Amino acid sequence: MKQVLSVPSQLGPLLKAARKAAGLSQEKLAERVGISQSRMSHMELHPGSVSLEQLLALFAVLDLEVVVGSRVPEPRGSRPPTAREPAPPEW
């Protein structure tokens, strides 16, 4: 499942859901990341306070990945043809 995050407030619920899906308490996840349980709670409640280092450590433990992409849609006709679309003839 892909989850697009565009504002920090979306990170808290994502972390909490991923933690619960992994069957981890805040205490166990915090232990694996090397932070305190109170810091883990604070990050879920105030995700804007999460450092990049902490975010990457959390994602590693929760088996999540960060994918960076452009939010700007490609202009029509600028993408390469897919297997279902024949390539236009070259003149």
LUMGUVO-493133 format. One record per residue: chain; x, y, z of N, C-alpha, C in turn. Coordinates in Angstrom, 3 decimals, m for minus. Each point is the difference from the previous one (the first is absolute). Example, Ala and Ser with C-alpha at 12.3 -4.5 7.8 and 13.67 -1.06 7.14 Angstrom:
+----+----------+----------+----------+----------+----------+----------+----------+----------+----------+
| ch |     n_px |     n_py |     n_pz |    ca_px |    ca_py |    ca_pz |     c_px |     c_py |     c_pz |
+----+----------+----------+----------+----------+----------+----------+----------+----------+----------+
|  A |   13.190 |   m5.690 |    7.800 |   m0.890 |    1.190 |    0.000 |    0.900 |    1.200 |    0.000 |
|  A |   m0.350 |    1.050 |   m0.720 |    0.820 |    1.190 |    0.060 |   m0.770 |    1.090 |    0.730 |
+----+----------+----------+----------+----------+----------+----------+----------+----------+----------+
% end
This chain:
+----+----------+----------+----------+----------+----------+----------+----------+----------+----------+
| ch |     n_px |     n_py |     n_pz |    ca_px |    ca_py |    ca_pz |     c_px |     c_py |     c_pz |
+----+----------+----------+----------+----------+----------+----------+----------+----------+----------+
|  A |    0.838 |   m1.176 |    0.000 |   m0.838 |    1.176 |    0.000 |    0.888 |    1.247 |    0.000 |
|  A |   m0.345 |    0.954 |   m0.826 |    0.737 |    1.256 |   m0.040 |   m0.770 |    1.053 |    0.773 |
|  A |    0.728 |    0.802 |    0.747 |   m0.588 |    1.096 |    0.752 |    0.778 |    1.252 |   m0.353 |
|  A |   m0.682 |    0.983 |   m0.524 |    0.641 |    1.258 |   m0.352 |   m0.090 |    0.935 |    1.195 |
|  A |    1.133 |    0.521 |    0.406 |    0.047 |    0.973 |    1.088 |    0.350 |    1.354 |   m0.594 |
|  A |   m0.871 |    0.962 |    0.244 |    0.295 |    1.333 |   m0.528 |    0.100 |    1.048 |    1.096 |
|  A |   m0.412 |   m0.333 |    1.211 |    0.140 |    0.901 |    1.146 |    0.426 |   m0.827 |    1.213 |
|  A |    0.766 |    0.590 |    0.919 |    0.495 |   m0.756 |    1.156 |   m1.096 |   m0.670 |    0.829 |
|  A |   m1.164 |    0.597 |    0.101 |   m1.055 |   m0.562 |    0.846 |   m0.456 |   m1.382 |   m0.471 |
|  A |    0.279 |   m0.353 |   m1.245 |   m0.378 |   m1.314 |   m0.518 |    0.948 |   m1.104 |    0.483 |
|  A |    1.170 |    0.380 |    0.463 |    0.998 |   m0.976 |    0.412 |   m0.383 |   m0.715 |    1.291 |
|  A |   m0.551 |    0.706 |    0.961 |   m0.359 |   m0.599 |    1.290 |   m0.921 |   m1.199 |   m0.140 |
|  A |   m1.147 |    0.165 |   m0.670 |   m0.891 |   m1.159 |   m0.186 |    0.646 |   m1.132 |   m0.788 |
|  A |    0.853 |    0.337 |   m0.963 |    0.698 |   m1.039 |   m0.763 |    0.922 |   m0.803 |    0.904 |
|  A |    0.773 |    0.688 |    0.827 |    0.904 |   m0.690 |    0.920 |   m0.768 |   m0.891 |    0.961 |
|  A |   m1.076 |    0.522 |    0.538 |   m0.803 |   m0.763 |    0.961 |   m0.601 |   m1.241 |   m0.661 |
|  A |   m0.555 |    0.164 |   m1.194 |   m0.611 |   m1.126 |   m0.700 |    1.055 |   m1.056 |   m0.361 |
|  A |    1.157 |    0.441 |   m0.472 |    1.065 |   m0.938 |   m0.367 |    0.529 |   m0.723 |    1.229 |
|  A |    0.111 |    0.718 |    1.102 |    0.473 |   m0.606 |    1.257 |   m0.971 |   m1.081 |    0.448 |
|  A |   m1.294 |    0.319 |   m0.021 |   m1.009 |   m0.974 |    0.426 |   m0.064 |   m1.183 |   m0.959 |
|  A |    0.123 |    0.258 |   m1.299 |   m0.009 |   m1.084 |   m0.989 |    1.180 |   m0.946 |    0.216 |
|  A |    1.111 |    0.548 |    0.495 |    1.187 |   m0.815 |    0.286 |   m0.106 |   m0.686 |    1.353 |
|  A |   m1.082 |    0.288 |    0.741 |   m0.193 |   m0.615 |    1.310 |    0.943 |    0.527 |    1.061 |
|  A |    0.395 |    1.261 |   m0.125 |    0.947 |    0.592 |    0.935 |   m0.663 |    1.056 |    0.874 |
|  A |    0.363 |    0.003 |    1.248 |   m0.414 |    1.087 |    0.889 |    0.930 |    1.181 |   m0.243 |
|  A |   m0.376 |    1.157 |    0.513 |    0.901 |    1.149 |   m0.107 |    1.331 |   m0.318 |    0.668 |
|  A |   m0.077 |   m0.685 |    1.122 |    1.212 |   m0.326 |    0.747 |    0.932 |   m0.906 |   m0.811 |
|  A |   m0.546 |   m1.036 |   m0.630 |    0.831 |   m0.924 |   m0.779 |    0.589 |    0.678 |   m1.238 |
|  A |   m0.818 |    0.803 |   m0.691 |    0.513 |    0.705 |   m1.174 |    1.089 |    0.988 |    0.411 |
|  A |   m0.256 |    0.735 |    1.064 |    0.984 |    0.970 |    0.488 |    1.318 |   m0.691 |    0.349 |
|  A |   m0.100 |   m1.149 |    0.632 |    1.193 |   m0.775 |    0.378 |    0.801 |   m0.386 |   m1.243 |
|  A |   m0.687 |   m0.436 |   m1.037 |    0.681 |   m0.419 |   m1.236 |    0.645 |    1.174 |   m0.731 |
|  A |   m0.609 |    1.188 |    0.137 |    0.535 |    1.183 |   m0.679 |    1.066 |    0.696 |    0.847 |
|  A |    0.004 |   m0.284 |    1.303 |    0.985 |    0.615 |    0.885 |   m0.446 |    1.327 |    0.583 |
|  A |   m1.308 |    0.123 |    0.223 |   m0.558 |    1.207 |    0.619 |   m0.873 |   m0.428 |    1.176 |
|  A |   m0.469 |    0.966 |    0.759 |   m0.878 |   m0.314 |    1.130 |   m1.441 |   m0.167 |   m0.465 |
|  A |   m0.800 |   m0.671 |    0.805 |   m1.416 |   m0.166 |   m0.314 |   m0.691 |    1.354 |   m0.036 |
|  A |    0.383 |    0.910 |    0.875 |   m0.633 |    1.323 |    0.012 |    0.327 |    0.764 |   m1.286 |
|  A |    1.216 |   m0.187 |   m0.523 |    0.356 |    0.646 |   m1.276 |   m0.822 |   m0.598 |   m1.137 |
|  A |   m0.210 |   m1.329 |    0.029 |   m0.818 |   m0.649 |   m1.021 |   m1.421 |    0.548 |    0.039 |
|  A |   m0.550 |    0.138 |    1.180 |   m1.339 |    0.561 |    0.154 |   m0.051 |    1.424 |   m0.539 |
|  A |    1.019 |    0.787 |    0.328 |    0.049 |    1.387 |   m0.462 |    0.057 |    0.061 |   m1.530 |
|  A |    0.757 |   m0.899 |   m0.612 |    0.105 |    0.002 |   m1.466 |   m1.330 |   m0.367 |   m0.653 |
|  A |   m0.749 |   m0.925 |    0.599 |   m1.302 |   m0.352 |   m0.565 |   m0.984 |    1.158 |    0.144 |
|  A |    0.088 |    0.711 |    1.110 |   m0.920 |    1.122 |    0.246 |    0.439 |    1.291 |   m0.687 |
|  A |    1.304 |    0.186 |   m0.158 |    0.568 |    1.226 |   m0.583 |    1.033 |   m0.392 |   m1.059 |
|  A |   m0.460 |   m0.526 |   m1.130 |    0.937 |   m0.527 |   m0.998 |    0.923 |    1.032 |   m0.630 |
|  A |   m0.306 |    1.269 |    0.140 |    0.887 |    1.032 |   m0.521 |    1.322 |    0.059 |    0.747 |
|  A |    0.059 |   m0.665 |    1.155 |    1.222 |    0.012 |    0.805 |    0.949 |   m1.144 |   m0.348 |
|  A |   m0.383 |   m0.858 |   m0.924 |    0.817 |   m1.168 |   m0.353 |    1.161 |    0.435 |   m0.889 |
|  A |    1.203 |   m0.381 |    0.397 |    1.167 |    0.306 |   m0.831 |    0.064 |   m1.004 |   m1.143 |
|  A |    0.727 |    0.346 |   m1.027 |    0.161 |   m0.906 |   m1.134 |    0.663 |   m1.299 |    0.455 |
|  A |    0.985 |    0.101 |    0.858 |    0.683 |   m1.185 |    0.518 |   m0.980 |   m0.921 |    0.725 |
|  A |   m0.849 |    0.586 |    0.843 |   m0.996 |   m0.796 |    0.724 |   m1.033 |   m0.591 |   m0.958 |
|  A |   m0.413 |    0.779 |   m0.983 |   m0.990 |   m0.471 |   m0.968 |    0.540 |   m1.218 |   m0.761 |
|  A |    1.219 |    0.089 |   m0.468 |    0.592 |   m1.113 |   m0.736 |    0.182 |   m1.221 |    0.888 |
|  A |    0.351 |    0.207 |    1.259 |    0.141 |   m1.125 |    0.935 |   m1.351 |   m0.663 |    0.245 |
|  A |   m1.038 |    0.810 |    0.187 |   m1.349 |   m0.537 |    0.190 |   m0.449 |   m0.780 |   m1.226 |
|  A |    0.211 |    0.573 |   m1.176 |   m0.411 |   m0.663 |   m1.228 |    0.746 |   m1.330 |   m0.182 |
|  A |    1.267 |   m0.049 |    0.379 |    0.763 |   m1.237 |   m0.123 |   m0.593 |   m1.084 |    0.898 |
|  A |   m0.307 |    0.347 |    1.228 |   m0.562 |   m0.973 |    0.940 |   m1.401 |   m0.426 |   m0.436 |
|  A |   m0.784 |    0.936 |   m0.528 |   m1.380 |   m0.291 |   m0.398 |   m0.100 |   m0.546 |   m1.428 |
|  A |    1.127 |   m0.195 |   m0.640 |    0.063 |   m0.509 |   m1.374 |   m0.779 |    0.901 |   m0.962 |
|  A |    0.194 |    1.295 |    0.153 |   m0.597 |    0.993 |   m0.888 |    1.117 |    0.601 |   m0.844 |
|  A |   m0.357 |    0.614 |   m1.104 |    1.004 |    0.646 |   m0.825 |   m0.453 |    1.409 |   m0.363 |
|  A |    0.977 |    0.834 |   m0.256 |   m0.248 |    1.364 |   m0.434 |    0.207 |    0.032 |   m1.511 |
|  A |   m0.984 |    0.522 |   m0.709 |    0.108 |    0.157 |   m1.444 |   m0.240 |    1.472 |   m0.295 |
|  A |    0.928 |    0.619 |   m0.683 |   m0.122 |    1.408 |   m0.329 |   m0.362 |    0.113 |   m1.468 |
|  A |   m1.029 |    0.769 |   m0.283 |   m0.425 |    0.171 |   m1.378 |   m0.496 |    1.408 |   m0.236 |
|  A |   m0.244 |    0.289 |   m1.223 |   m0.479 |    1.314 |   m0.382 |   m1.509 |    0.071 |    0.153 |
|  A |   m0.494 |    1.117 |    0.481 |   m1.435 |    0.208 |    0.103 |   m0.542 |    0.640 |   m1.262 |
|  A |    0.901 |    0.392 |   m0.885 |   m0.418 |    0.659 |   m1.231 |   m0.339 |   m1.076 |   m1.027 |
|  A |   m1.239 |   m0.033 |   m0.479 |   m0.335 |   m1.020 |   m0.994 |    0.745 |    0.238 |   m1.310 |
|  A |    0.311 |   m1.100 |   m0.661 |    0.677 |    0.107 |   m1.285 |   m0.978 |    0.512 |   m1.047 |
|  A |    0.459 |    0.852 |   m0.903 |   m0.893 |    0.454 |   m1.070 |   m0.433 |   m1.184 |   m0.857 |
|  A |   m1.190 |    0.094 |   m0.529 |   m0.508 |   m1.078 |   m0.847 |    0.959 |   m0.238 |   m1.162 |
|  A |    0.213 |   m1.263 |   m0.291 |    0.851 |   m0.356 |   m1.118 |    1.485 |    0.008 |    0.311 |
|  A |    0.375 |    0.347 |    1.246 |    1.423 |    0.066 |    0.307 |    0.531 |   m1.292 |    0.601 |
|  A |   m0.893 |   m0.896 |    0.385 |    0.476 |   m1.249 |    0.598 |    0.280 |   m1.024 |   m1.096 |
|  A |    0.925 |   m0.920 |    0.266 |    0.314 |   m1.017 |   m1.008 |   m1.186 |   m0.940 |   m0.207 |
|  A |   m0.133 |   m0.588 |   m1.157 |   m1.116 |   m0.905 |   m0.245 |    0.099 |   m1.232 |    0.883 |
|  A |   m1.148 |   m0.522 |    0.413 |   m0.036 |   m1.225 |    0.792 |   m0.121 |   m1.185 |   m0.941 |
|  A |   m0.030 |   m1.183 |    0.592 |   m0.096 |   m1.214 |   m0.812 |   m1.301 |   m0.026 |   m0.798 |
|  A |   m1.045 |    0.643 |    0.500 |   m1.282 |   m0.009 |   m0.689 |   m0.106 |    1.094 |   m1.049 |
|  A |    0.868 |    0.970 |    0.075 |   m0.040 |    1.109 |   m0.950 |    1.135 |   m0.159 |   m1.000 |
|  A |   m0.314 |   m0.148 |   m1.269 |    1.094 |   m0.096 |   m0.984 |    0.740 |    1.325 |   m0.097 |
|  A |    1.281 |   m0.098 |   m0.246 |    0.792 |    1.206 |   m0.164 |   m0.401 |    0.701 |   m1.287 |
|  A |   m0.017 |    1.328 |    0.000 |   m0.335 |    0.707 |   m1.223 |    1.065 |   m0.253 |   m1.069 |
|  A |   m0.377 |   m0.016 |   m1.240 |    1.003 |   m0.250 |   m1.034 |    1.009 |    1.141 |   m0.077 |
|  A |    1.224 |   m0.357 |   m0.276 |    1.051 |    1.006 |   m0.151 |    0.086 |    0.375 |   m1.462 |
|  A |   m0.072 |    1.268 |   m0.344 |    0.010 |    0.470 |   m1.377 |    1.325 |    0.560 |   m0.367 |
+----+----------+----------+----------+----------+----------+----------+----------+----------+----------+
% end
